[in-house]
């Protein structure tokens, strides 16, 4: 795997973690992001080319091929297990990365579950264009036993999905509970990959609190937005919490 290259700014160091994938630029929908999908037609440009969209594996398009290469890299480096996707700050593209990685792994024949653990600002329901009032929080607060009724399979997608559910007040305690630990053990036995969408590490400790449940973390580097020094800090915070960093994925690359 390649190392992240040094920035054109000579004072900015290269990342110490490998680049495991590079995804070409996605166009925001008139700057409105995923919320605009409910209001505008995408007949002129396919939905998968927008930020906050799930691409279609196997359609031969450049973005889909890039995600396929990323999935191949993940399978090669980690034969299976629990992977978390986090970032240093919001809006670096972690949830879009999560959705497309999970979907592409599923399209390759793996059994995959995408678990939404960003209880601060959940977004997977918008990305997949589905509604769901119940989810992880219901399991962790013992209001609902874990069951297949909580698992969603978005139409046309290849991954199972458990949404965040209603946002609880004390989500940190829930994510470090024995119930969460038992749930991850159950999901490990059932799926080849469990992909977890976590909050940014700089804003809330939830992403680091579950490091003992996770085999490795993946971090996005959004071209023109992410600060490499901050991404390095995120990787360092994960390591200090006892976690491992599989690598970074460049989002919005001009080079393929």
C-alpha positions in Angstrom: 0.0 0.0 0.0 1.2 3.5 -0.8 2.0 6.1 1.9 0.1 9.4 1.8 2.2 11.8 -0.3 3.6 15.0 1.1 1.5 18.1 0.5 2.6 20.8 -1.9 3.2 22.8 1.2 6.7 21.7 2.3 5.9 22.4 6.0 3.0 19.8 5.9 4.2 16.3 6.5 3.1 13.1 4.8 0.9 10.8 6.8 2.4 7.9 8.6 -0.4 5.6 7.6 -0.9 3.9 4.2 -3.3 4.9 1.5 -5.6 2.0 0.9 -7.9 3.6 -1.6 -8.5 6.7 -3.8 -12.0 7.8 -4.9 -12.5 10.4 -7.6 -14.3 13.6 -7.0 -18.0 13.5 -6.3 -20.0 16.6 -7.2 -22.2 18.1 -4.5 -25.8 18.8 -5.6 -25.8 22.6 -5.9 -23.9 22.7 -2.6 -26.8 21.3 -0.7 -25.4 17.8 -0.2 -27.6 14.8 0.5 -30.6 16.9 1.7 -31.2 18.0 -1.9 -32.0 14.5 -3.2 -35.5 14.8 -1.9 -36.0 18.0 -3.8 -34.3 17.6 -7.2 -34.3 15.3 -10.1 -31.0 13.5 -11.0 -32.1 12.5 -14.5 -29.3 14.5 -16.1 -26.5 13.1 -13.8 -26.6 9.7 -12.1 -27.3 9.9 -8.3 -24.1 7.9 -7.6 -21.9 10.8 -8.7 -23.0 13.0 -5.8 -21.7 13.4 -2.3 -23.8 11.4 0.1 -24.8 8.8 -2.5 -24.3 5.1 -2.8 -22.8 4.1 -6.1 -23.7 0.9 -8.1 -21.0 -1.7 -7.9 -20.2 -3.4 -11.2 -21.6 -0.7 -13.4 -18.2 0.0 -14.9 -18.0 3.6 -13.9 -14.8 5.2 -12.6 -16.2 5.8 -9.1 -17.6 2.2 -8.8 -14.3 0.8 -9.9 -12.4 2.9 -7.4 -14.6 1.5 -4.6 -14.1 -2.0 -5.9 -10.4 -1.5 -5.7 -10.8 -0.2 -2.2 -12.9 -3.3 -1.2 -10.2 -5.6 -2.7 -7.6 -3.8 -0.6 -9.6 -4.2 2.5 -10.2 -7.9 1.9 -6.5 -8.4 1.2 -5.4 -6.7 4.4 -8.3 -7.8 6.7 -9.9 -11.1 5.8 -12.9 -10.2 7.9 -14.0 -8.6 11.1 -15.1 -5.3 12.6 -13.9 -2.1 10.9 -14.7 1.4 12.1 -14.7 4.5 9.8 -14.0 7.8 11.6 -12.6 11.2 10.9 -11.0 14.1 12.8 -13.8 16.6 12.1 -17.3 16.5 10.5 -17.9 16.7 6.7 -14.7 14.7 5.7 -16.9 12.1 4.0 -16.8 9.2 6.5 -20.5 8.3 6.2 -20.5 8.3 2.4 -17.3 6.2 2.6 -18.9 3.8 5.1 -22.0 3.3 2.9 -20.1 2.7 -0.3 -17.4 0.4 1.3 -20.1 -1.7 2.9 -22.2 -1.9 -0.3 -19.2 -2.8 -2.4 -17.9 -5.5 0.0 -21.4 -6.9 -0.1 -21.5 -6.9 -3.9 -18.2 -8.9 -3.9 -20.1 -11.7 -2.2 -19.3 -10.9 1.5 -21.9 -10.9 4.2 -21.8 -7.3 5.4 -23.6 -5.2 8.1 -23.3 -1.5 8.3 -23.9 -0.3 11.9 -24.6 3.4 12.6 -22.9 4.5 15.8 -22.7 8.2 15.1 -25.4 9.1 17.6 -24.4 12.8 17.5 -25.2 13.4 13.8 -26.6 10.2 12.1 -26.9 10.4 8.3 -27.1 6.9 6.9 -30.9 7.1 6.5 -30.5 10.1 4.2 -27.6 8.5 2.3 -29.6 5.3 1.6 -32.9 7.2 1.2 -34.8 5.1 3.8 -36.7 5.7 7.0 -36.2 3.9 10.3 -37.3 5.0 13.7 -35.7 2.0 15.5 -32.1 0.8 15.6 -29.0 0.5 17.7 -30.2 2.8 20.5 -33.3 0.6 21.0 -31.1 -2.5 21.4 -28.7 -0.8 23.8 -31.4 0.7 26.0 -33.0 -2.8 26.2 -36.3 -1.5 24.9 -36.0 -3.9 22.0 -34.2 -7.2 21.8 -31.8 -7.7 18.9 -33.8 -9.2 16.1 -33.9 -9.3 12.3 -36.7 -6.8 12.4 -34.1 -4.1 13.2 -32.0 -5.0 10.1 -32.7 -3.0 7.0 -31.6 -4.0 3.5 -31.9 -0.9 1.3 -33.5 -1.5 -2.1 -30.8 -2.3 -4.8 -28.0 -2.5 -2.2 -25.8 -5.4 -1.1 -25.4 -4.6 2.6 -27.6 -5.0 5.7 -28.0 -1.9 7.8 -28.8 -1.1 11.4 -29.5 2.6 11.9 -28.8 4.7 15.0 -32.4 4.8 16.1 -33.7 7.5 18.5 -30.8 9.6 19.7 -30.3 8.9 23.5 -28.9 11.3 26.0 -26.1 9.1 27.4 -24.9 7.4 24.3 -21.3 7.1 25.5 -22.4 4.8 28.3 -24.5 2.8 25.9 -21.6 2.2 23.5 -19.3 0.9 26.2 -21.9 -1.3 27.8 -21.9 -5.1 28.0 -25.0 -5.1 25.7 -22.9 -3.4 23.0 -20.1 -5.9 23.6 -22.5 -8.8 23.3 -24.0 -7.3 20.1 -20.7 -7.0 18.3 -19.8 -10.6 19.3 -23.1 -11.7 17.8 -22.6 -9.8 14.6 -19.0 -11.1 14.2 -20.4 -14.6 14.2 -23.0 -13.8 11.6 -21.2 -11.5 9.1 -17.9 -11.4 7.3 -17.6 -7.7 7.9 -19.2 -5.3 10.3 -18.6 -1.7 9.2 -19.2 0.9 11.9 -19.9 4.6 11.2 -18.5 6.5 14.2 -18.5 10.2 15.1 -15.4 12.3 14.5 -12.7 11.7 17.1 -12.1 15.4 17.8 -15.7 16.1 18.9 -16.7 13.2 21.0 -15.0 10.2 22.5 -17.5 7.6 21.3 -15.3 6.6 18.3 -12.4 5.9 20.6 -14.4 4.3 23.4 -15.3 1.3 21.2 -11.7 0.7 20.0 -11.6 -2.5 22.1 -14.4 -3.9 19.9 -12.9 -2.9 16.6 -10.2 -4.7 14.6 -9.0 -1.5 12.7 -10.1 2.0 11.7 -10.2 3.7 8.3 -9.9 7.4 8.0 -11.0 9.6 5.0 -8.8 12.4 3.6 -11.1 14.8 1.7 -9.1 16.7 -0.9 -9.3 20.4 -0.4 -10.9 20.1 3.0 -9.0 17.7 5.3 -5.9 18.8 7.1 -3.2 16.1 6.9 -1.9 17.2 10.3 -5.3 16.7 11.8 -5.7 13.3 10.1 -2.4 12.3 11.7 -3.7 13.5 15.0 -6.8 11.3 14.6 -4.6 8.3 13.8 -2.5 9.0 16.9 -5.6 9.3 19.1 -6.9 6.0 17.8 -3.5 4.3 18.5 -3.3 5.8 22.0 -6.8 4.4 22.7 -5.6 0.9 21.9 -6.9 0.8 18.3 -5.2 0.1 15.0 -5.4 2.2 11.9 -5.7 0.2 8.6 -5.2 3.3 6.5 -6.7 6.3 4.8 -8.9 6.7 1.8 -8.4 9.8 -0.4 -11.8 11.3 -1.4 -12.0 13.7 -4.3 -8.8 12.5 -5.9 -7.9 14.0 -9.3 -5.5 11.1 -10.0 -6.7 7.5 -10.7 
